[in-house]
Structures are given as C-alpha cells and as structure tokens.
Amino acid sequence: MKITPTAINRFTLFRLPAAYFTGVRVRAVSDESCKVGVRLKWANRNPFRSMFWAVQGMAAELSTGVLLMRTLSQKKIKASMLVVETKATFSKKALGKIVFDCTQGAEVAKVIENAAQEPQQVWLYAKGINEAGDEVSSFSFLWSIKVKN
C-alpha cells in the first residue's frame, strides 16, 4: 500500500474504525512529518464538552505510526510495530480542530536502517495544536520495531 493521506484514511475505516468514526484523519504526510487532524464533535467529546483524551491519543499515535509505516513501505521492509509505552500531558481544553504533528522523519529513517540488524525502540512525539496555535496536549510513544525475516 502506498502511504498517502487518502490510503491511510481508508485504512482507518476498515482497520481502525474507532479512529475513523471519531473523525481522526491524516491531513498530510511526507518523509519528514505527518499531520493528523480531528475536530471536536458529538461522537468524540467528553462530559466536559471538550475532546475525549483517548481520541486525542488515537490522532497522536496515528501521526507517529504513519511515519514508521511510510518509511518501512518506501524501503520495502516488512516489520512488526508495537507501542510499548506512552506518556501524555494535557495543558488546555481541546476545542475545535486539533492537529497533531510528528516531525521526526529523519530519526525514523535511521531507526529503520538499524532495525535490519536487531530490533529497535524509538520515542516519537506528537503535539496537539488548536486553531489558535496553542498546544492542548502532547503525547510520547515508545515504538518497538522488529524486522520480519
């Protein structure tokens, strides 16, 4: 599968329906970064009328995972990917449209190269920014990558 926003959004419909139906969408992907957006709506809000933390987590995780998927796809490497640890901080109510951006493409490429010799782990980060440009949350994911033989 070619890793494009359209392909990944279609993938989420069938393989990650919770993300799809809560409005999580890949907006842009390149060798360097991945942007994932989600807008506050009825299906993803909490009782406090802000975005449920798990929806923010899905969007943040997708922004980091798509970078890994893209690099693996470009290098034609089959590998297992697994989140083994996560951390999150919330600094503001998530209202309106939130965009999560992971900009560690260069680091991902290096880790994938090293994964051919032995399994690797890498911390990838995504910050959630609202329409006013303020950070509402930040997520860290420790990804484990193991190349399949």
C-alpha positions, 0 to 999 in steps of 0.5 A: 500500500502506498502511504498517502493521506487518502490510503491511510484514511481508508485504512482507518475505516476498515482497520481502525474504525474507532479512529475513523468514526471519531473523525481522526484523519491524516491531513498530510504526510511526507518523509519528514512529518505527518499531520493528523487532524480531528475536530471536536464533535458529538461522537468524540467529546467528553462530559466536559464538552471538550475532546475525549483524551483517548481520541486525542491519543488515537490522532497522536499515535496515528501521526507517529505510526504513519511515519514508521509505516511510510518509511518501512513501505518506501524501503520495502521492509516488512516489520512488526510495530508495537507501542510499548509505552506512552506518556501524555500531558494535557495543558488546555481544553481541546476545542475545535480542530486539533492537529497533531504533528510528528516531525521526526522523519529523519530519526525514523529513517535511521531507526529503520536502517538499524532495525535490519540488524536487531530490533529497535525502540524509538520515542516519537512525539506528537503535539496537539495544536488548536486553531489558535496555535496553542498546544492542548496536549502532547503525547510520547510513544515508545515504538518497538520495531522488529524486522520480519525475516 
